[in-house]
Amino acid sequence: MFPAYNPNSTSSHFCTGMMFKEGKQFKSTIRKYSMCCRREFKIFKNELNRVRVKCIASKKCKW
């Protein structure tokens, strides 16, 4: 079972496989994380049960 994202948490960390309530919540979290970490991410077109994100700031980025 995957951990669920807690929007009330003070931590900005999340992990692979974490469950979000909806795609909008995930995208909002990615945008906040992007500003916090100063990395640029590209959010690709949604699929029914997943949202793909790729780091475009650096080739060394593990995203």
Secondary structure, 3 states (H helix, E strand, C coil): CCCECCCCCCCCCCCCCCECCCHHHHHHHHHHHHHHHCCCEEECCCCCCCCCEEECCCCCCCC
